[in-house]
Every structure is written in structure tokens, then in C-alpha cells.
Amino acid sequence: MKRAHKWITAGLCTLFGAMILSYSFCHRFSPEKVTQMIPSALHDTAVQAASFEKLTFPAEFSALPNAEYFLKTLLPLVDEEYTSLSSEIAWTPLYTYQGQSSFLAVCWVGGRSPWLRWKFEQASDKKIGPIKNQTVWPVWQCFRKDLPEGNNLYFALTENLFLVCLSETKTDIISLLNSFDQDKAANNT
């Protein structure tokens, strides 16, 4: 009888280990999830590419304050310092109000999502800090001196997606996360 318990325990431990590895590393690539994160009203303005290097800067964005800075300075910095974004990415202006523009970039990170979350939670430098919010997903603020005046840089991680938002307040990224959760709940019912 004891021998049977050992085999059952070993089998269950093996199954549990395989489930953890599967969850950590095996995420089916879904490029459509990148565009699902962008509000449907902004789908026409969103620019999507298969990789960060192929992301373009449309001429119509050139009139928007901070657009070029967001694409050519901040996103490469986030890519280099924090994430190594390598797959499907999209970016769009959220709105322009009183001379300020907000921007959103969404990237597929797949199985790196739990590892990035851990990396941000354990960040020892003072460049990143968590913010309190009412969403399921954690949100961090990047503290940089070279940001445009009146703007802040926020990061969030959802299931397999990494979000970067340049805006005046955290409410932009929080409302995006809340609408994502509501759409997800509506599609699952």
C-alpha cells in the first residue's frame, strides 16, 4: 500500500510540475489580442506591426504633441531597459486635450508576462514604482526626469500583454484595463 502512495504522489508532483511549466512557457500567440486591448473607437488610428523595429510613425501623428518622442525615445527606452519587446505591437494616440496628447502602446509578451511582473515588483531602483489602483492588473509608474512636462509613463501587464501609456494621469491606463476586463467578461458569458 505504501508503494502505491509513493507512485501516486510522484505522479501528481510530475503533473503539477508539467502544468506550471506549461503555464509559464507555452502561450499560444494571438496577435488579435493586441488590437483587442485598444478601444474600438481607436482601431482606425492604431498602427500595428509584427515587431518593434517595424513600427511606423504615420504623418498624421506628427501634429500631435509628444508623438515622436513617445515612439522614437520612450518606447525604445522601455524596450531596452525593461522588456525586450520582440513580437506583435500596436500604438495609438488616445486623445489630445489642451495641448497634451496621451498615447498607448500594447505588445504581446506571452509567457514573459509573469516574469516581467516579478521583475517590476522586485525592482530595486527608484525609476519604477507600483501605483495603487482598482484593477485586477498591477500598474507601475516610471519616474523619469526627461518626460514631457505634465506627462507620466505607466506600465501594466495583463494576460500575455504589456501596456505602456504616456498620459497626464493614471486614470487613462486604469480605464483601459477596466474596459478590457468588462469586454473579456462580456465575451466569456
N, C-alpha and C positions, 0 to 999 in steps of 0.2 A: 504494500500500500504506500509506503514512504517513497518508493521508486517512482510510482505514478505521480505523486505530488511534485517531485523534482522535475519530471518531464513537463508537467502542466505549467509549473512556474517558469521553466526555461522557455517554453513555447510562448507564453503570454508576454514575457520580457522581450523576446525577439520580435513579436508582433508589435508591441508598444514602441520599441526602438525603430522599427521599419516605418511606423506611422509618423513618428517625429521627423525622421529623415525625409520622408515624402512631403510632409507639410513644409519643411524648411527649404527644400531644394527643387521640388517639382511643381511648378506653377505653369499651367497652360497659358501660352502667350495669347493675349486678347487685345489687339490694338484698338478694337472698338470701345474698350473701357476708358481709354484716354479721352475720346470725344464725349463719352457719357458724362464725364466729370465736368465738362464745360457746359454752362447753362445753354439750353436750346436756343434762346434768343441770340446767342453769340456764335452759333455754329457757322454763320456766313462769314464772319470776320476771322475765325480761327485759322491759324497756319499750322499745318501738321507735316511732320517729316519722319522718316524711318530712323534717323539718328540725329544727335545734337549737331554734328558737323554740317548736316544738310538743311538745317533750319534756316529759313529765309527771312528777309526784312522787307515786307511789302512797301511800296512807295506811299500808299495811303496812310501808313503808320508814321511816316516821317514828320507829319504836322503835330503829332501827339507829344506832349511834354514827357520826357524821360523814356520814350520808347526805345531809342537807340541805346541809351545807357543800360536799360534792362536787358536787351538781347545781347549786346556786344561786350558788356562789362560784368553785370551781375550774374547772368546765367553761366558764363564760363567760370566765374569765380566759385559759384556753388558747385559746379561740376568738378572742378579741380580740387577744392578743399574738402568736400563732404561726400559726394555721391558717385562719381564716375558714371554719369548718365550715358547709357550706350544704346538704348533702344527707343521705341516709338515715343515721340514727344510732340506736344502741341502748345501753342501760346496764343494769347489773345488779349486785347485791351478789355478791361471790364467796364470802365466808364471814364468820362472826363468831366470834372466838376470844378469850377472856379480855378481853372488853370492847372489843376492837378489831374494826372491820369493814373489809374490803377491797372496793373497787369497781372495776368495769371499764366503760369506755365504748368503743364501736367505731363509727367513722364512715367512710363511703365518701368518699374523696378523689380517686379516679380518676387522671387524668393529672397531678394536682398532686403525686402521691407522689414522683417523682424530684426535683421542685423543692423539696419540703419536706425531703427527705433532705439535699439540698445545703445548704439554709438552716440546718438543725440542725448539720451538720458544720462549717459556716463560722461558727457563732455566736461572736461576739467577746465577748459579755457573759458574766459568770460565773454567770448564772442557769441555764444548761443545760450539761451535760457528758455525754459518752459514758460508758457503763459497759462493762466487758469482760464478755462472755457467750459461751456456747457455741451460740448460734443463728445461723442464716444472716442473720437480720434485725437491723439495728442497733437498739440500745436506748439511750435517753438518760434522765438523771435531771434533774429540775427542782429547783434549790436555792432554796427559798423559806422565809422565816422564819415565815410565817403558817400553815404546815401544822399539822394536829393533832399533838400530841406522839406520837412513836413511829411516825409515818407518813411515807412518801416518795411523791413523784409521779414516775411513769415514763411515757415515751412510746416507742412503737415504730411503725415503718412496714413494712407488708408490701405485697404486690401490691395496689395500689389502696385499701388500708385504713390507717386511723390509729387507734392504740390509746392510751388513757390509762388508767393503773392507779394507784389510790391504795392502797398497802399498806405493811406493815412492811418487807418485803424485796423485792429484785428477783426472787426465785425465783417469785413469782406470775406476773409477766408473761413470764418465760422459759419456765415450764412451759406457759403458754398458747400461746406461739409454737411450742414443740416439739410439742405435741399438734396444732396447726394443720398443721404440716409433715407429721406422721405421717398425719393424716387425708387430706391432699392427696395424699401418696404412695400411700395405700391406694386412693383413688378413681381414680388415674391408671393403676393396674395392671389 
